[in-house]
Amino acid sequence: MPMPRAAPTILSLVLALSFALSARAEPLTEEDYDANARRVVPRDRFPVLFDPKLASVAQADKALEDDELVIGVTVGEESKAYPVRVMGVHELVNDVCGKVPIAASW
């Protein structure tokens, strides 16, 4: 059965209205954060990873699954990859890649 001609227009209007209703006119305040976000996860709950010990490509090839997600960074000739399963614990890694300080976040 073909889709009615008005269906895409109606869907577009519903999506636009949903976005408009969910958008905030003002940014979150510290009070908003205290009242909402801290109930779920307290601030500084996830330890930042500093200067991580990285594996060689051969070691990583053995340790990681073929379909495992990583956050990849390349600066100049140097590349690094941070497994998402590790980033799920730390959420933020401070490192140096290609002699440039970086912060990778998940």
N, C-alpha and C positions, 0 to 999 in steps of 0.2 A: 504494500500500500504506500503510495507516494506521500511525502511530508507536505502538509498544507503550506501554501505560499507565505502565510503570515507567521509561521512557526519561527523562522530565524529572527524576524523582527521582534517578536514577543520575547524570545530567549535573550536577545540583546538588551531589551528594556529591563528584564528581570535582573540580569547580571549587573547592569549599570546602577539600578536601584539598590541592589545588595551592596555594591561597592560604596555608594554614596552614604548609605545608612551605617556602614561599618567604619568609614573614615572618621578620624577625630579632627576637629577643627584646631585643637591646641595640643602641643606635645605633652607627654606624660610628665607629671611633677614628681618630686621626691616622695610626696605623700601618696601619690598613686602607686609608686613602686613599693613603698613600705606596706601599703594596704593589700596589694595583690601579689606581686612577684615573690616576695619573701615568704609568703605562706607556702609556696610550692618548693622553691629552692632558695635557701639563704644565700646572701651575697658571699662571695669568696668560697663557696662550697667545693668547687673543683680546683685542685691544685694546678697552678701553671707549671708547665714543663720547661725547664731552663737547660740549654746546652745538652740536648738528648744524645745518648749513645746510639749511633746509627750503624746498621749492618751493611755489609758489602752487597752488591747486586746478587752475587751467587748465594749468599746467606739468605737474603730476602726472598729469592726465588724459591728456596726450600721452605721457608717459614710461612709465606703468604699463599692463600688459595688463588687460583687463576682468576676468579671473579671478585676478589676482595678489593674494596674501594680504598683509595689512598688520596691524600691531598698532595699534589705535586707542585714543586717550586723549582724554577730554573732562573739563575742569575748568571749571566755570562756563560762560561763553560761548565759551571757546576750545577748539578741537579740533586734534589732531595725529595723523598717521598715519606709522608707520615700516614701510617695506617689509620683509617677512620675508627677502628675498634680501640686504638690507643687514644685517639683524640676524643672519643666518647667519654673517657675517664678524665682527661685533662682539659679539654675544650680549647686550650690555648698553649702554643709552644713558642718560646722565644729562642731564636737560633741565629746563626750566621750562615748565609749562602752566598758564595762568590764574593766574600769579604764585605757583604752588606748585611746589616742587622735586619732580621725579618720577624714577623709575628704571624704564625699560621693559626687560624681559628676555625672551630667546627661548632 
